[in-house]
Amino acid sequence: MSKFYGIGVGVGDPEMITVKAVNALKDLDIVIVPDAGREFESTAYSIAKDYLKENCNIVNMEFSMNPDIKKRKEERERNGKIVEEYLNEGKNVGFLTIGDPMTFSTYVYLLDSISNSHEVVTVAGISSFADMSARFNLPLVMGNETLKVVPLHKKCDIKKEIESSDNIVFMKVALKFDELREAIRETGNMNNILMVSESGKEKQKIYFDLDEVDSENVPYFSTMILKKGGVEKWKRFIS
């Protein structure tokens, strides 16, 4: 029976791909590379390409950010039918994604369109905030602390989000950076953050002072960890 794979390849550092992901890549006949008009699709493929079969077919599939929800749904359903056709031909199909397939990934929308007549294998990947925490030796959660993950592509009261948890991961910070910075300032947390752009890549940048960030040029791949317990004592482990 053919299988549909969702494969997380990590955050951009080629060494962060898992053995399980490598083994899954070797089974693929068709590779779906998402295209949303940004560079992350090429990053995922560049990490995976050395592990693919020579005759593996690469399919670039558009997943637009159209503000019309109905049109986005129609596009996802069309893409799902394309995947179904490959699966019905007996081919193993894999969807590549940066980070983890089940964490804010386009993969889940495609998965939702696949019928239950096909076997699905989802291979976990390392998310941006898990990578940041380990890469910079900053604990995400300690003892009885709480953790919240907040994506800034949705409407939310950032101050309330900050007040309701001990540790907050802010994802897609480029979308509302000025609003986020002001909320952090107003809640007295300017010294409690670590922000990383392009984590694990050659152009990686680390910020502890948000006033040093050019809000007009925040890279799409930027994630922030706000730790109310403070980050100062952990800085000594960051080279």
C-alpha positions in Angstrom: 0.0 0.0 0.0 1.3 3.5 -0.9 1.9 5.9 2.0 1.5 9.6 2.5 4.4 11.1 4.6 4.7 14.4 6.4 8.3 14.9 7.1 9.8 17.6 9.3 13.4 18.3 8.3 14.3 20.7 11.2 14.9 24.4 11.3 17.4 24.9 8.6 20.5 23.4 10.1 21.3 20.3 8.0 22.5 18.4 11.1 19.1 18.7 12.8 17.3 16.3 10.5 16.5 13.0 12.3 17.4 9.5 11.3 13.7 8.6 11.0 13.3 11.5 8.5 16.2 10.3 6.5 14.8 6.8 6.3 11.4 8.1 5.3 12.9 10.2 2.5 14.5 7.2 1.0 11.1 5.6 0.5 9.6 8.5 -1.5 8.6 8.4 -5.1 7.0 11.8 -5.1 8.2 14.8 -3.0 5.8 17.7 -2.4 7.7 21.0 -1.9 5.4 23.8 -0.6 5.6 27.1 -2.3 4.1 30.1 -0.6 6.3 32.7 -2.2 8.9 32.5 0.5 12.3 30.8 0.8 11.4 28.1 3.3 10.4 25.6 0.6 13.9 25.6 -0.9 15.4 25.3 2.5 13.5 22.1 3.2 14.4 20.6 -0.1 18.1 21.6 0.2 18.2 19.6 3.5 16.4 16.6 2.1 17.7 16.3 -1.4 20.8 14.2 -0.6 18.6 11.5 0.9 16.1 11.1 -2.0 16.1 8.4 -4.6 17.6 9.3 -7.9 14.3 8.9 -9.8 12.2 10.7 -7.2 9.8 13.2 -8.7 9.8 16.7 -7.2 6.4 18.5 -7.3 6.2 22.2 -6.4 2.8 22.8 -4.9 1.4 26.3 -4.3 -0.2 27.1 -0.9 -1.0 30.8 -1.2 -1.7 33.1 1.7 -4.9 34.4 0.0 -6.9 36.3 2.6 -10.1 34.7 1.2 -10.5 31.6 3.5 -12.9 30.0 1.0 -10.3 30.2 -1.8 -7.5 28.9 0.4 -9.7 25.9 1.3 -10.5 25.2 -2.4 -6.8 25.4 -3.2 -6.0 22.9 -0.4 -8.7 20.5 -1.6 -7.3 20.7 -5.1 -3.8 19.9 -3.8 -5.2 17.1 -1.8 -6.7 15.5 -4.9 -3.4 15.7 -6.7 -1.7 13.8 -3.8 -4.6 11.3 -3.9 -3.9 10.6 -7.6 -0.3 9.8 -6.9 -1.2 7.6 -4.0 -3.8 5.8 -6.1 -1.0 5.0 -8.6 0.8 3.2 -5.8 3.4 5.9 -5.2 4.7 7.0 -1.9 4.2 10.7 -1.5 6.1 12.9 1.0 5.4 16.5 2.1 8.5 18.3 3.2 8.3 21.0 5.9 10.7 23.1 8.0 10.3 22.5 11.7 7.6 20.0 12.8 4.8 18.9 10.6 2.2 19.2 13.3 3.2 22.7 14.5 1.9 25.5 12.4 2.6 23.6 9.2 0.8 23.6 5.9 1.0 19.8 6.0 -2.0 19.5 8.3 -4.3 21.2 5.8 -3.2 18.8 3.1 -3.6 15.9 5.5 -7.1 17.0 6.2 -7.9 16.5 2.5 -6.6 13.0 2.2 -9.0 10.1 2.4 -8.6 7.4 5.1 -8.0 4.7 2.5 -4.3 5.6 2.5 -1.7 5.0 5.2 -0.3 8.2 6.7 3.1 8.5 8.4 4.1 11.7 10.1 7.7 12.2 11.0 8.3 14.7 13.8 10.8 17.5 13.2 12.6 19.9 15.5 10.6 23.1 15.9 12.2 26.5 16.0 11.7 27.1 19.7 13.0 23.7 20.7 16.0 24.3 18.6 16.5 27.8 20.1 16.2 26.5 23.6 18.9 23.8 23.1 21.1 25.8 20.8 21.4 28.7 23.3 21.1 26.7 26.5 18.0 28.5 27.6 15.5 26.3 29.5 12.0 26.5 28.1 10.2 25.3 31.2 11.5 24.6 34.7 9.8 23.1 37.8 6.1 24.2 37.9 6.5 26.9 35.2 3.9 27.2 32.4 4.6 27.5 28.7 2.5 29.0 25.9 3.1 29.2 22.2 1.6 32.3 20.5 1.6 32.8 16.7 1.3 36.4 15.8 -0.5 35.8 12.5 -3.8 35.9 14.5 -5.5 38.7 16.3 -4.6 38.6 20.0 -4.1 40.8 23.0 -0.3 40.4 23.4 -0.2 41.9 26.9 -2.8 39.4 28.1 -0.8 36.5 26.5 2.3 37.7 28.4 0.5 38.0 31.7 -1.1 34.6 31.5 2.1 32.4 31.4 5.6 32.1 32.9 7.2 31.4 29.5 5.9 32.5 26.1 7.1 31.5 22.7 6.2 34.1 20.1 6.2 32.8 16.5 5.9 34.8 13.3 7.1 37.8 15.2 7.8 39.8 12.0 4.1 40.2 11.4 3.5 42.3 14.5 6.9 43.2 15.8 6.3 46.8 16.8 3.1 45.8 18.7 5.0 42.9 20.4 7.9 45.1 21.4 5.6 47.7 23.0 3.7 45.0 24.9 7.0 43.6 26.2 8.1 47.0 27.3 4.8 47.8 29.0 4.8 44.5 31.0 8.4 45.1 32.2 9.9 42.2 30.3 12.5 43.9 28.0 15.3 42.1 29.8 13.6 38.7 29.7 13.7 37.8 26.0 15.8 36.0 23.5 14.9 36.5 19.8 16.6 34.6 17.0 16.3 35.2 13.3 17.2 32.4 10.9 18.2 30.0 13.7 20.8 27.4 12.6 21.6 29.2 9.4 24.6 31.1 8.3 22.8 34.4 8.6 21.5 33.7 12.1 21.1 36.7 14.3 20.6 36.8 18.1 18.9 39.6 20.0 18.6 40.3 23.7 17.8 44.0 23.2 14.7 44.6 21.1 15.6 48.3 20.6 18.5 47.0 18.4 16.0 45.4 16.0 15.0 47.2 12.8 11.3 46.6 12.8 11.1 47.1 9.1 13.5 44.3 8.3 12.6 41.4 10.7 13.1 38.1 8.8 10.1 35.9 8.4 11.9 33.1 10.3 12.2 34.9 13.6 11.1 33.4 16.9 11.1 34.9 20.4 11.2 33.2 23.8 10.1 35.4 26.7 11.1 33.9 30.1 9.8 35.8 33.1 12.3 34.1 35.3 15.0 36.0 33.3 17.6 35.1 30.6 20.5 37.0 32.1 22.1 34.1 34.0 21.9 31.8 30.9 23.8 34.2 28.7 27.1 32.8 29.9 26.4 29.7 28.0 26.0 31.5 24.7 29.1 31.7 22.6 
